[in-house]
Amino acid sequence: MTAPPAAGFRIRRVVELVPGADLIAVVLGFSSVVVDSDLVITGEGRFDSQSLDGKVPAAVRQFVHAHVPVVVLAGKVNLSREVWKDAGFAAALSVAPGPVPLEAMLKDVLKLVETASFHLVRIWETGLRAGNLSRQTSSDVAGTESQRALCFRTDAVDA
């Protein structure tokens, strides 16, 4: 007596490797959060060539409309102005207040980022008030303050 033919299943696994930052941006719906932003600020410990290849700054630049400036705040900027401009960034700024040892920066990182963000937003707002910058919003959404969301805590900025 022969055994009955085995019922078999063929399992096919499809795996696609994608940069982690891109995946997180899609899962969180990042594009819909920044759709009507005037300015987007992102961060990186060291802004270097790796930052342009699948890390958070590259994903942010990819998911934000081309007309919206994206600024990188970093502990250290290791890219030339030409490189980060060609990659589509409006600016790349170090949060370091001068030559500071890494240990000191790590100890005060939140304060350094908060201070740099505050100054950046104050400069941006001054440019808007002076008419040196223009606000671009989609025609279907009113440009309210809440819709001009910057991608960090805005309550630290005085009106």
GIHUBEL-V620163 format. One line per field, one symbol per residue. ss: DSSP state (~ for helix, > for strand, _ for the rest). psi: psi as a letter, one per 30 degrees, with the letter a starting at -180 (. if undefined). Layout:
ss = ???
psi = ???
This chain:
ss = ___________________~~~~~~~~~_~~~~_____>>>>>>>>>_~~~~___~~~~~~~~_____>>>>>>>>>___~~~~~~____>>>>_______~~~~~~_~~~~~~~~~~~~~~~~~~~~~~_______________~~~___________
psi = klklkkklkjkkkjkkklkeeeeeeeefheefegegkfkkkllkejjaeffgifleeeeeeefkkffkkkkkklekjgkleeefeffgkeljkkfkgajkkeeeeeegeeeeeeeeeeeeeeeeeeeeefgfkkkjllffkkileffhklhljfffkk.
